[in-house]
Amino acid sequence: MVENQHLDLEEIVRDSFDEDEFNQLLTRLTELEPAELALALESMPLEQRLNCWLGLAPEDQIEALTHMRVDARENIFKQLDDAQLKTLVEEMDVDALLELLDELPQRLYDYACSRLDASQRRWLETALTYDEDQCGRYADHDLLILNKNAKVRDAIRLFQNIPTDAEYQDTLFVIDRTGRYAGQIQASSLLGRASHLPIEGFIDEDSPVVEGQLDLDQGSEIVARSGYTALAVVDADGKLLGRLSIGEALENVRRSLESQFMHTAGLDEEEDLFAPILISAKRRAVWLGINLLTAFLAAWTIGLFEATLQQVVALAVLMPIVASMGGIAGSQTLTLMIRGLALEQITEQTYMTLLRKEIGVAAINGVLWSIVIAVITYFWFGDWLIGGIIGLAIVINIIIAAISGVYIPRWLDKLNIDPALSGSVILTTVTDVVGFFAFLGLGSLFLLA
């Protein structure tokens, strides 16, 4: 099953480059589940992604957007004009508005709200009273609800009318006359029961609930460990807000783990694999700057032993900076590539696109920080030649680090070696060797000649 999914995704991405296969490609995309459709679109470079997304029906466009990473859907919004955005929001329901709220211009959000009926507007207003990281914000309203004085026949009728494509609808949520949550009932517990019996006698009183103020990660963990397909989400007064299903909970847990993994390299888990060069360069520049501070600290420590060095003291003092800047730049690229491989977003057709992007990002950040370091080096040692040597060495090392970050996980993956375990070790070796060789080689050429 997993192998077929991998082959389908690779074929979809490949066909996005082929104009003759475009109509057939759109047909295949519409047959995918929303999460799979989002993943397929995220696996395409920006031009192919936009063309495919525009070819989808409005409801499929919205489903794809709500399942895409923030950065990926922002890159789509930026390429749409006001007329296209207005047409899009006309098809949005409350769930989609909540998910896309931060990316929509205020005027379009107001326009979308004006099209909601009174109950939907109350739903939206209630959801917005919770922070974006709280469970109450994302409570699913697509659930089965009955008053606790209803009969078994009423519950069975609800279960019988469930659409065939509905997910996690084996649970009935019970409320009292004031809307307070009274418990839930599993469909299996009603099998063979007399239709005239009250449902109150079948309420599962042991099922946990998720409080609306609870952090989304914590609430998702509760659902994932509960053994139920969905749990009720309630407000501070015990009133039913909606539900949190096991599918959504597991997706939230996955995102949380991915976020922790990305943050170890100073990256945002929402970053688009094919984001524009300038945007990616800006994001990563901040972390390169932070790393620069720690690198200068190491260089200063070495400088404490300056009196013991006999030749070209400045080169020995500045060596750690060259290796460290290459290491952090390479680890950022490496982390993105490992994530792309794990999610099967990277194919043979997209490697060169990624390579060009990463070299562009490396060139921008390499030049930027080489200038900063050259100026600091001049004021430290009073020699522009040394500043120029370290600046050029850093540009070389950061570009080589980016190329290595793209290809190392690819080669390791082909050898069936886990890039997450060994990629950073190989990358560090490359950046250290290249950094020291470039820096000391240039120093020997220009300072000792």
HELIX and SHEET records of a PDB file:
HELIX    1   1 VAL A    2  ASP A   15  1                                  14    
HELIX    2   2 GLU A   19  GLU A   21  5                                   3    
HELIX    3   3 PHE A   22  THR A   30  1                                   9    
HELIX    4   4 PRO A   34  GLU A   42  1                                   9    
HELIX    5   5 LEU A   46  LEU A   54  1                                   9    
HELIX    6   6 PRO A   58  HIS A   67  1                                  10    
HELIX    7   7 VAL A   70  PHE A   77  1                                   8    
HELIX    8   8 ASP A   82  VAL A   89  1                                   8    
HELIX    9   9 VAL A   94  LEU A  100  1                                   7    
HELIX   10  10 LEU A  101  GLU A  103  5                                   3    
HELIX   11  11 GLN A  106  SER A  114  1                                   9    
HELIX   12  12 ALA A  118  ALA A  127  1                                  10    
HELIX   13  13 CYS A  135  TYR A  138  5                                   4    
HELIX   14  14 VAL A  152  GLN A  160  1                                   9    
HELIX   15  15 ALA A  187  LEU A  190  5                                   4    
HELIX   16  16 ILE A  199  PHE A  202  5                                   4    
HELIX   17  17 LEU A  216  SER A  226  1                                  11    
HELIX   18  18 ILE A  246  HIS A  263  1                                  18    
HELIX   19  19 ILE A  277  GLY A  303  1                                  27    
HELIX   20  20 GLU A  306  THR A  308  5                                   3    
HELIX   21  21 VAL A  313  ALA A  342  1                                  30    
HELIX   22  22 TYR A  351  PHE A  381  1                                  31    
HELIX   23  23 TRP A  384  LYS A  414  1                                  31    
HELIX   24  24 PRO A  419  LEU A  447  1                                  29    
SHEET    1   A 3 LEU A 144  ASN A 147  0                                        
SHEET    2   A 3 THR A 171  ILE A 175  1                                        
SHEET    3   A 3 TYR A 181  GLN A 186 -1                                        
SHEET    1   B 3 VAL A 210  GLU A 211  0                                        
SHEET    2   B 3 ALA A 230  VAL A 234  1                                        
SHEET    3   B 3 LEU A 240  SER A 245 -1                                        
END                                                                             
